[in-house]
Every structure is written in C-alpha cells, then in structure tokens.
Amino acid sequence: MADREALTAWAREHGVRVRVAGEDWESITYEATTSGPDGTSVVRRYRCVLPPAMALRRLRLTYVVGLCHDAGGAVCNHVRRVVPPVLSAADEAARHDVTLVAAALVEAERRAVCGATVHNLAVYTVQRAKDWRPY
C-alpha cells in the first residue's frame, strides 16, 4: 500500500478493520485482512517509518524484556523489544507496562508452539534497549 489512507480506504471497502500488526522504535506496521474470493486470506500492510526525531525518542524509551518458562523439563526463553504504551510514563510504570505487553505478545505468538502463557512466564530482565547487551 502506498500510504495509510489507501490502506484505510481498502479496509473500509472490504468491511474490515486496520490494526497495528507490529511496531518497533523506528516504524509502525498497519495491517488489514479479509477473505479472498477463493477463501484464502488477503492481507494488505503499510509500514509507516517515523520521523528521525520521534524514532530516536522511541529508541531511548524502548525496553528489552526477557521472559522464560518451563517447557517439558527445559527452560524456554523469549526476548521482546517493546515500546511502552504510554511514552510519558515514569520508569517504574513503563517497566511494568512493557512486561505485560511482552508477556501478551509471547503468549499470542508462541503458546501453540511451546505452551507459553502470561501465567507461566517469569521475567528475568527488563532493560532499556540502548543499554542492553547480549551475553
């Protein structure tokens, strides 16, 4: 899609909603999905690249959240980069918010694969992305 307005018009024409399919510090991807004539899914996406000043602000506010759970006797780890839902939140509130968002993302993406749920995930790290270093 050329822009968000074109995606919104396409979605309206097909009677579906536009949703946020993914986001990171530098962009937001919007998506609309409908069924095609043969029953297969037709997906349209638009990636909105944010202006540099906003992207840098979001990078400074992005967290890396590490979660783990037991998966049949082994430890299963999940790491997600999360931008706080409220950019103006204090650090403690932002850490809490990104932990909840990360757990929900992991459950939605991986529950069928490894059994991850919001209830069985334990947090092992919450750090600012700009400060995070892999082991």
N, C-alpha and C positions, 0 to 999 in steps of 0.2 A: 504494500500500500504506500502511496505517495505521502500521506500525512494522516494525522489523527482524525481530521474532519472527514476524509474519504472513508476511513475505517468505520467511523460512527454512522455515516450515511449507508454504507454497505450493511452494517449490522441492523440498522433500522429497517432497511428494505427486506431483510430476511427474518425480521422479528426476533432477533437475539440481542443479548447484551454484550457490551465491551467490558472486559475485565483486565486487571493487571496480571499478566502472565509471569512476569519476572521483573526484578529490579536490582540494580547494584548502585554503587556510588556515582557512576557516570551516565547511566541511562535508565529508562523505564520502558518495558515492552508491554504493549497492549495487544489483546487478542479477542477475536470473536469466532465462535464455532457454530456451524449449522450442519444439517444433514443434506447431502447432495441428492440428486435425482435417483441414484442407484443405492442410496442408503449409507454411503461412506461419508465420513466426516470431511467437511470443507472448513479449513482454518485460514483465517486472514490475520496477519500480525503487522504491527507498526512499532518500530523501535525509535523512541524519542531520545536523542542524545541531548543531554542537559548542557546549558552554557557553562564554560570553564569555571567561573566563579562559584556557581551552585554546585558543580561537580566536586570541586576542591573542598567546599564546606561539608558536603555529604561524605567525602572520604575521611575528613577529620572526625566525623561523627559515627562512622561505620564501626561495628564490632565484629570480632570473630568469636563465635560461640562453639565450644567443643562439648559434645554430649556422648554418652556411652550407655550401653545396656547389655545384659546377659542374653546371649543367643545360643541356646543349646550347649552351655558349658564354656563357650568362648565369649570374649568381650568384643562387642561390635561398636566401632567409633563412628561418629558423624560430626562433621565440621561445616558450619554455615556462616557466610558473611551476611550480616543483617544491618540495615539502616533502621534506626529507631523510628517507630511510627510518629512520635512527636519529637521533632528536631530540637525543640527548645527545652526538653525535659532535663532535669538535673541528672547528674551521672548515675546516682543510685537507682532512680526511677527508669532511666534509659536501659541500664543493665538488666533490670527486672523485665522490662518490655521486650528487649531483644532475646532474652532467654525463652520467654513464652512463644514469641514468633518462630524462633529456631526450632523449638520442640514441635510446634504445629506443622512446620514445613517438613521436618524429618518424618513425622507420622504420616502425613499425606503422601510423601514421595516413597517411603521405604517400608511401611507397615506390611504390605503383602510380600515383600522380599525377605525381611529379617525379623519382623514382629515388633519393630519399634513403635512405641506409643508414648503419648505425653506422660502417662503414668509410670512407665518403666525406664524412662530416660533420666540419667543423672548428669548434672552439669559438672564438667571438670575444668573448664576455663571460659572466661568472658574477658576479652581484651580488646582494646582499640585496635582496629586493623592497621593503623600506621605504626603501632608498637609491636605487633605480632611478628614472631619469628618462628618458623618451623623448627622442630627439634633437630 
